[in-house]
Amino acid sequence: MGHKSLRYRLIGVLTLLLPLLALGGSAEGKKSGHPAPWTQPVPKAHCGPNDRVENALQGETTLADRMSGASERAYTCNLQLVGQYQGQGEWWQMAWFGNCAYYGTTGYTQNKAQRGAVVVDASNPAHPRLTAYLTARATLNTHESLKVNLRRKLLAADGPGPDYLNGQKSHWFAFYDVSNCAHPKLLSQISVSGYEGHAGNWAPDGRTYYGTTYGVGWTAIDTTNPRHPKLILHYTPKTHLGTPHDLSVSRDGTKLYIAEPGNFGPFGGNGQKDGLAVVDVSAIQFRRPHPKPKVLGTIFWTDGGTAQQTLPVFFNGKPAVVVTDETGPGTSKTATAARVQSCQRGITPFGFARIINVSDPRHPTLISKEKLQVDQPGSLAACMEVVNAFPATTANLTDSYGYSAHYCGVNKGDDWANNPTFLACGYLGAGVRVFDIRNPYRPKEIAYYKPPAQRTKYLPGSAMWFDYSGPQTLAPRTPTGDRTTDRVDTQLRFLTRGGTTYLWFCSQDDGFQILRFTNGVLNHG
């Protein structure tokens, strides 16, 4: 009996390890014999008896639940809310250091008493508390730029981001010392002419921060002395290759992994390819004179749009990148028409996460797609049913994102995790989705949490509150739109304390939240 048990365990271990051992090498598809990439909706999570589960397709909130008020309660599967700081809502990004979280707000002028990025002390996960607002010019609206370098205990932001009513130029960078995480100290802020802030990220050594101008170019700032940052390069590619949404940096600092946004018509992506570009920035990392970035390799796809995040990880020591798409690929001018167009073409109406092998940076290849059932409903009729299940008054406002992905996080550390076992992603209207990626070629869902809809609650720091009030040019804001779901949009943090694993994230109307895993799901094989 004991020999059989050992034999079965060894078989199970080999089943998980063989696909990982196959990662890497320029001829991986021919020599390694690893499984074909996963391209179907992932298997659904098995929820606990006390969970409040979805009652439709995986990821979907039905129109009936939206309009009846049922979506005003959270949908749960193996995740439970532990603590929350809602404040006045959240804009588009969260970062963290130690026991503290930082998230952006609209910077809206009606919110003068509580403007800027929010600092939350979550030392007690059941009772996160506000400790400060960050009010440098760039932190009035950080959009997706708010990131922390763990090694040097520095927080960066560029902006103000696209808060279309604040009347300020978005060419500012700000750098904070977060060694006292609950009370960050402003070290410097600089203005870069010609720059328009949107997103950005750090080189791992903390000596360079890269800010992005959406679909145009990026700017490298030398932060060797964060009290006196200096412009290194303001770069606009001559072709569309390497034009960013957000980006990340390789562990050695020599390559950018750029999410190159394209395809989605309502966001102006007609005709532009959507995917990942790997760019050589070794001259910047090593501070060589007159740096000239070079595109090393690309991978594009037609079943997603508005590529958003790149999240670097390692599998068996080989680099890979999680890439998310913020929208589907439709090129029609409104969100509804674009989704209908995708259904008619037989492709997904929404964006999702995927894992890309970049062990050969010149030839990135697909490992898996983390699709939900809403991304591939199974028939034209089912697809049309999903895309028509949005309230008519908001379908072409903020519901333009639908159930698409935005940002993700992995366990096994906050920075360049090796062999992560779990991937948690914000799927905007589909909430927090957690995947088992121990075998990255065969992902499966293990948990989800969809925060409660706040409907017409006054939350002037929230991007949903802002978006649901009509055209971006409307001033003053008079939000009357009925927000029948919330949007999970930020990076997600796995944090283990005292034997309990938590998830940190923000959603735009519900603010900062901490979840814990239930039903022993992390221990299941």
Rosetta blueprint (number, residue, H / E / L):
1 M L
2 G H
3 H H
4 K H
5 S H
6 L H
7 R H
8 Y H
9 R H
10 L H
11 I H
12 G H
13 V H
14 L H
15 T H
16 L H
17 L H
18 L H
19 P H
20 L H
21 L H
22 A L
23 L L
24 G L
25 G L
26 S L
27 A L
28 E H
29 G H
30 K H
31 K H
32 S L
33 G L
34 H L
35 P L
36 A L
37 P L
38 W E
39 T L
40 Q L
41 P E
42 V L
43 P L
44 K L
45 A L
46 H L
47 C L
48 G L
49 P L
50 N L
51 D L
52 R L
53 V L
54 E L
55 N L
56 A L
57 L L
58 Q L
59 G L
60 E L
61 T L
62 T L
63 L H
64 A H
65 D H
66 R H
67 M H
68 S H
69 G L
70 A H
71 S H
72 E H
73 R L
74 A L
75 Y E
76 T E
77 C E
78 N L
79 L E
80 Q E
81 L E
82 V E
83 G E
84 Q E
85 Y E
86 Q L
87 G L
88 Q L
89 G L
90 E L
91 W L
92 W L
93 Q L
94 M E
95 A E
96 W E
97 F E
98 G L
99 N L
100 C E
101 A E
102 Y E
103 Y E
104 G L
105 T L
106 T L
107 G L
108 Y L
109 T H
110 Q H
111 N H
112 K H
113 A H
114 Q H
115 R L
116 G L
117 A E
118 V E
119 V E
120 V E
121 D E
122 A L
123 S L
124 N L
125 P L
126 A L
127 H L
128 P L
129 R E
130 L E
131 T E
132 A E
133 Y E
134 L E
135 T L
136 A L
137 R H
138 A H
139 T H
140 L L
141 N L
142 T L
143 H L
144 E E
145 S L
146 L L
147 K E
148 V E
149 N E
150 L L
151 R L
152 R L
153 K L
154 L E
155 L E
156 A E
157 A E
158 D E
159 G E
160 P L
161 G L
162 P L
163 D L
164 Y L
165 L L
166 N L
167 G L
168 Q L
169 K L
170 S L
171 H L
172 W E
173 F E
174 A E
175 F E
176 Y E
177 D E
178 V L
179 S L
180 N L
181 C L
182 A L
183 H L
184 P L
185 K E
186 L E
187 L E
188 S E
189 Q E
190 I E
191 S E
192 V L
193 S L
194 G L
195 Y L
196 E L
197 G L
198 H L
199 A E
200 G E
201 N E
202 W E
203 A L
204 P L
205 D L
206 G L
207 R L
208 T E
209 Y E
210 Y E
211 G E
212 T E
213 T E
214 Y L
215 G L
216 V L
217 G E
218 W E
219 T E
220 A E
221 I E
222 D E
223 T L
224 T L
225 N L
226 P L
227 R L
228 H L
229 P L
230 K E
231 L E
232 I E
233 L E
234 H E
235 Y E
236 T L
237 P L
238 K L
239 T L
240 H L
241 L L
242 G L
243 T L
244 P L
245 H L
246 D L
247 L E
248 S E
249 V E
250 S L
251 R L
252 D L
253 G L
254 T L
255 K E
256 L E
257 Y E
258 I E
259 A E
260 E E
261 P L
262 G L
263 N L
264 F L
265 G H
266 P H
267 F H
268 G L
269 G L
270 N L
271 G L
272 Q L
273 K L
274 D E
275 G E
276 L E
277 A E
278 V E
279 V E
280 D E
281 V L
282 S H
283 A H
284 I H
285 Q H
286 F L
287 R L
288 R L
289 P L
290 H L
291 P L
292 K L
293 P L
294 K E
295 V E
296 L E
297 G E
298 T E
299 I E
300 F E
301 W E
302 T L
303 D L
304 G L
305 G E
306 T E
307 A E
308 Q E
309 Q E
310 T E
311 L E
312 P E
313 V E
314 F E
315 F E
316 N L
317 G L
318 K E
319 P E
320 A E
321 V E
322 V E
323 V E
324 T E
325 D E
326 E E
327 T E
328 G L
329 P L
330 G L
331 T L
332 S L
333 K L
334 T L
335 A H
336 T H
337 A H
338 A H
339 R H
340 V H
341 Q H
342 S H
343 C H
344 Q H
345 R H
346 G L
347 I L
348 T L
349 P L
350 F L
351 G L
352 F L
353 A E
354 R E
355 I E
356 I E
357 N E
358 V L
359 S L
360 D L
361 P L
362 R L
363 H L
364 P L
365 T E
366 L E
367 I E
368 S E
369 K E
370 E E
371 K E
372 L L
373 Q H
374 V H
375 D H
376 Q L
377 P L
378 G L
379 S L
380 L H
381 A H
382 A H
383 C H
384 M H
385 E H
386 V H
387 V H
388 N L
389 A L
390 F L
391 P L
392 A L
393 T L
394 T L
395 A L
396 N L
397 L L
398 T H
399 D H
400 S H
401 Y L
402 G L
403 Y L
404 S L
405 A L
406 H L
407 Y L
408 C E
409 G E
410 V E
411 N L
412 K L
413 G L
414 D L
415 D L
416 W L
417 A L
418 N E
419 N L
420 P L
421 T L
422 F E
423 L E
424 A E
425 C E
426 G E
427 Y L
428 L E
429 G L
430 A L
431 G L
432 V E
433 R E
434 V E
435 F E
436 D E
437 I L
438 R L
439 N L
440 P L
441 Y L
442 R L
443 P L
444 K E
445 E E
446 I E
447 A E
448 Y E
449 Y E
450 K E
451 P L
452 P L
453 A L
454 Q L
455 R E
456 T L
457 K L
458 Y L
459 L L
460 P L
461 G L
462 S L
463 A H
464 M H
465 W H
466 F H
467 D H
468 Y L
469 S L
470 G L
471 P L
472 Q L
473 T L
474 L L
475 A L
476 P L
477 R L
478 T L
479 P L
480 T L
481 G L
482 D L
483 R E
484 T L
485 T L
486 D L
487 R L
488 V E
489 D L
490 T L
491 Q L
492 L L
493 R E
494 F E
495 L E
496 T E
497 R E
498 G L
499 G L
500 T E
501 T E
502 Y E
503 L E
504 W E
505 F E
506 C E
507 S E
508 Q L
509 D L
510 D L
511 G E
512 F E
513 Q E
514 I E
515 L E
516 R E
517 F E
518 T L
519 N L
520 G L
521 V H
522 L H
523 N H
524 H L
525 G L
